[in-house]
Amino acid sequence: NTELHAMDSKCPANIRPDSITTTLVLQTTVNRLPFLFETCSRWSINPIIVVVYIAPSNTDDDADQLDEGDEDYWEDTKQTFQEACPNAVFIPHLGKSRTERAMEYPVNKLRNLGLDEVQTSHVLLLDVDFIPSDDLDTRIDEVIITRSKQEVLQHGGRDGAYGGTSLVQKDAIVIPAFERTTWSGKPCKTIEDCLLNLDIEDVKTGFEDHDEEKIIANRYIPGTMDELKDCYALSHNTTTTNNTTTTRNNRGCNYFQEYENWDGHSSTRTEEWLQTRKTLDTSSLMRRLPCFDTDRYEPYVVLPWCPASLMNLRQSSPLLTNTNKQQQPQLPQRIYPISPYYDERFYGYGKNKIQQISHLRVKGYNFLVLPPKGFVIHRPHPPSATKKIWRKTSVNDLREKMDILYPKYLKELQKRYRDINISTNDTRIGICQK
């Protein structure tokens, strides 16, 4: 279904080879829209595309999901969000039913709807509960421009170099991902409780730590590298008393799913990344991953999307196979995205993001880590209805279905790309040898 989606892409035909811009694509439900206020204050220059899932109203929902799906709420508040995010385009998607919202949330369909709207050279796709660091949009663009110029200097214009820069078509730029715990160290039970963490007066109440003033001075959701390091240290610095070493507390920042899903982000080497010396020229420190720790690695990545005007110009549709041109309608020629869409057979929770990472691996993408100039950070929120369903394996088969589909999907990829040269020139990233 990814080729069919490419037919709907709005990639323009006039992108200049030296025009580097990264669009942020988000998918969200209505009740998490307030998270956008912080995101839009940090990603304030480049475009944002927000796909909003609107479930039909129903009174048979859990208490923390009541606002979700209220079409009237969306109509009443969309102007507020548009004013807060003037660089954003909102795409409402009306769900089929409340059952779909819980059991078959079309997460990859929503992602693809957002990707259809991208009209820039690069794209970063996140869920709305991830907040970018300050000015991450410009930081990403700067690094890509530097990378492109280096390619020209090192390879003399090979691999698609033109116009003074090189748009490397198979670079997946890993954005280090972190997660913020609550100030109490306990999960928040409602969206409203989670948002209260942004209230500095609530933070001061009952918070006892000898670094209190330093921590209070920083924002709850770190935006700078210094703030992130302070927050990370809060959870990871240790103290030694009577020859016993203990972690200070769990009220700071961890790398994303550090304890729940270590494999998911370990290959980024986040702790080493945080300790990179400031005196180095960080603009050129795009570290290429030689391998993945495990095949469960699923980072958030910036991908090349719309091709420049001198590359892949006006391709004809890959779906037209009739060679009798006299009988073919004169369809407008299209520009197709460089990177693959998400597979919409994956829905709900589980395997829906890693399937695209697997696609990139099979296609031979390079995975390079953004220098310590920016990051994304997950903010606390209650478990989604879909995640609750995923966990209840005794009463539903969502997890089983996705677990069966994923290996089938991997076999499809291997078959599709079997013509890739399996030799010393094979660029596909492998698993690290233990």
N, C-alpha and C positions, 0 to 999 in steps of 0.2 A: 504493500500500500504506500510505500514511501515514494515510488516513482509517480503514482497518481497525484500525490500531494504536490510534487514539484510542478505540476501543471498549473497550480494555483498561486505559485510564488509571484510576489510583486517586485522581484529584483529588477531594477532599472537597467537600461542598456547603456547608460552614459556615465557609469562610475569611472572616475579617473584612476589610473594606476597608483597615483600618490595620494589618493583620498582614503585615509584610514579612519574609520569610525566604527565603534562597537555599540550595538543596540542591546539593551537589557530586556529580556523577555521573561515575564512572570505569569504564573497561573495561580488562581486563588479562589476560595469560596468567599461569600459575602461577609461572613463574620470575622474574617481575618484582614479585611480591607484596611482597618486602622494601622496595621503594620506599615502601610505605604508611606505614611507621613515621614517617618525616619529615613526610609529608602530614598524618597524623592529629594530630601534635603542634602543627600550625599552624592547621588547620581543625578546631577542637576544640569548637565550640558547635553550629553548624548541622548538619543531617543530611548523611551521606555514603552514597551507594549505590554498591557495587562489584560489577560483573558480572565473574565470573571464568571465562574460557574454559579448559576442561579437556579436553585432547586425549587420546584413548586411548593407552595406553602402547605404545611400540614401540621396538625397539633399533636401528632403521635411520636414526637421526637424526644431525645434526651434533653435535659435542661440546658446543657451547654451548646446545644445546636438549634435552639428555638429561633434565633434571628436569621439563621442561614436559610436561604431559599425564599426570603420575603421579597417578592418583586417590588412591592410598594417601597420598602426600605431602600432598595437600589435606586429607584426613580427619585426618591427624596434626597439621597445623599451623593449621587454621582457627580453633581455639580461641585460639591465640596471637595471631592477628591481630585477633580479636574483642575480646580483652582490651586490646590496644593501641589499638583504635578503638571505644570503647564507643558512639559516636554513629553507627556505620556499620551498614548492612544489607548482607550478602553474598548474592549471587545466583549460584550455580554454574550454568554452562551446559556440558553435555557435548557436545563436538564429535563430528562424524560419523566422522572418520578423521584420521590424520596427514597425508594428502594434502590434506584440507581446510585444515588448519592452515597449510600452506605455500602452497598454490595458491589457495585460496578462503576465506581468513580472513574470517568474517562480521562485519566491524567495525561496520557500520551496524545490523545486527540486534542486536548486543550493546548498542550505544548506545540503541536503542529499548527493549530490555528494561529498561534502567535508567530511562529516561524514564517508562515505564509506572508505576514505583513512586513517582514524585515526588508529594508531597502539599503542596507549598508554593507561594508566589506566584511564585518565580523559580528558575531553574536555571542552573548553570554546568557544562558537560560538557567533560571533559579526558581525555586518555589518561594512564595511571598514571605515565608518565615525566615528567610536568609536576608540579612542586612549587609549591604556593601560598606567597605571602609570609606572614609572621606575621599571624594574625587577619584574613586576607583575607575570611572570611565576614562578620564584623561590619562591616568597612570597606565592603563592597559594599552591605550593608543600609542603612548610614547614608547613603550617597550616593543610593540609590534613594528613601529617605524624603525627603531634601532636595529631590530632583528633583520628587517628587510634590507637595510643599508649594508649590514654586515655580510649578508648573503651575496650581494653584488660584489663587494670587495673581495670576498674569499673565493667566489666561484666564477667571477668574470661574466655574470649575466646568465649563467645556466639556470635550469629549473624554473623558467618562467620569469626571469628578471627582465624588466623593461622600465622605461620611463624614470630611470634613476633609482628605482626601488625594486624589491623582489617580494611579491606576495606569495609566500610559501603556502602552497595549497594543502599541505598535510601536516600542519602544526596544530596540535591541541594544547593550549596553554592552561596548565593547571592553576586554579586559584585556591591557595590554601584555605581550608574551611575550619572554623572553630565553632564552639557552642558556649553560650552564656548560661550559667546556672542562676537560680534565684538567690536573692540576698539571704534568705532563710536556709538555703540548701535543700529545701523541699519543693517538689513539683507544685506548680500553681494549678488549681482545679478548674478555673474558668478563664476566658479571654480577658475579662475585666480584671481579675486578680493579676494576671500576667502584665497587663498594662500599668498596674500600680507600681511596678518596679521602677518605672520611669520617674516616679514622684520622689524627689530627694528627701522630703520630710519623712516619708515612710521608710526610706533607706536608713536614716539616722536612728530611727527607733529600734532599740534592742540590738544594735550592731556593736559588738565589742571586739576590738582588734587594735593592736598598737600602731597599725598603719592606717587607722580610720580616716584621718584627715587627708592622706594621700589618695586613698581609694575613693572617698567622697568627692574629691576634686575632679576625678575622672567621670566620664559618662558611664551610665549603666551598660550600654552597648558600645564597646570601644570603637573609636573611629580612626585613631592614629596608631602607628606602630608602638609608640611609647605607652599609650593607654592599653594596648593589647598585651604588651609585655608585663605591665603591672597586674593586669587581670589574670594572666596566665600564672604569674608568680604566686598570686593569692591562693591558687589551688595546688601549686606544685612545690613551692618552697617547703623545706623540711626543717624541723627543729630537733635537737638531740638533748634529751634529759635522762640522766642516770643511765647513759649508754644505750638508750632506746631512741631510735629515729622514727619520727612520725610526720605525716603530712599535715600541714597547718589546718586546712579545712577544705571544704568542697563548695565554696561560695564565690568562686572566680570563673575562669575560663579554662576549657579543655579543648584539645582539637576534636573535631566533630566525631561523635560516637566513639570516643576514646575507650570507653569501658564496655559499651554495648555492642560495637561492631568494629573491633580493632582493624580487621583486614580492609575495611572500606576506605581508609585514608592513610594507612601506615606508610605506603610507598612515597608519599610526599615528603617524609622526613621533616615533619613540622618543627620539632624541637631544634634540630640543626638549623633550619631555616630561620627561626626566631633569633638565633645566636650569631647570624651573619654580621661581620664587622661593618660598622657604618662607614669606615674609612675607605672601603672598597668602592669601586665604580659599579654601583648596583644596577645601573641601566643596562649593563652588558652581561649580567649574571643569570641568564636564562639557563638553568641547569636541566640538561636532558636526562630523563629517566632511562637508564640502560635496560631495566626490566621491572616487572611488577613483583612485589612480595608474594602475592597470591592472585588467583584469577577472580577474586571478589573485590578488587580495587575499583572504586567508582567515584572518581573526583568530579568536581565541577570544573568545566573547561570552557575556554573561549575558542570558538571555531571560525574558520574562514567561511563566509556565506555567499554574498553576492560577488560574482567575478567582475574584474575590471573590464573596461570596454575593449581592451586589446587581447583579451583571453576568452576563449570559448564563445566567440561572437555569434550571436543569433543562431544557436543550434536549432535544428529541426526537431520536432517532437519524437522521442524515442518510442512512442506508442504507434506511430504510423509505419506500417510495414508494406503497404501496397506500393508496388514499384511502377504501376501505371499512373504516371503523373497527370495525364490528361483527365483521369477520372477523380483525382484527388482535389478536394476543395482547397482554395488558397488561404490557409490559416495563417494568422499572424505569427511570425517567428518569435520564439521565447528565449529568455535568459533563465538558465536553471541554476539553483544553488550548488555550491561546491561540495558541501558536507551533507551527510544523510539526515533524513528526518527520523523521528521516533517511530517504532512499530506499534500501531494502535491495537494490536491484539493483546498487548499488556495493559491492564487496567487495575484499579484498586491500589493495593499496597504490595510492594515487593517485585523486584526484577525489572521494573519499568524504566529505570535510569541506566542500570548496568548493561542492559541490552544494547544501548547506543554506544557505550564505551567498548563493548565487544565488537561492534560493527566497525568502529574506528580502528581498533587493533588489527582486524582482518584486512582492512583497506591499507594498512601500512602507515598509519599516522605516527608522527613524532609526538611524544608527550614531554613538554617542557614546563618547568615550574616558574611561575611569575617571581621575579626578584622581590625581596622584602620591602615592597613599596605599597602593598595593598592586600586585602583579604576579604572574605565574607564570613559572617558570623550568624549562627542560628540562635534565635531568641526563644525563650521558653514559651510553651503553649500547651494546653491540654491535649492528650492524644486525640487524633481525629477519629471520626466514626469509622472510617475505612481501616485504620490501624487496629481499632478494637475488634473489628470483624476478622482481620488477618490473624490476630492472636487466638481467636476462639476456634481452634481447629476441630474441636469436638462437635460443633454445631453448624459448621459451614465448610465448603471445599475451596474457598478462594485461594488459600495458600497452596493447596495441592495442585490446583489448575495452573498456577503460575510456575510452580516447581516442575511440572510436566512440560509446559510450553517452552521453558528456557533452553533445556538441552536440545529440544527439537529445533529451536531457532538457531542455535549454534551450528548444528549440522547443515542447516539451510545456508548459512553464511559460508561455511567451508566449501560447499558445493558451488555456490555462486562465484566465489573468488578462487577457485581451484587453479585457474590459469596463472595466478601470481607465481613468479619463479621461486621455488623452494630451493634456495641455494645460499651461498655466502653473501649474495646481494639482496637477500630477502630482508626487507626493512621492518617486518612485523615484530612488534615488541613481545618478548617472551616472559616466562616466569623465572625469577632469580633462582639460581642453583643454591641449595642449602649447603 
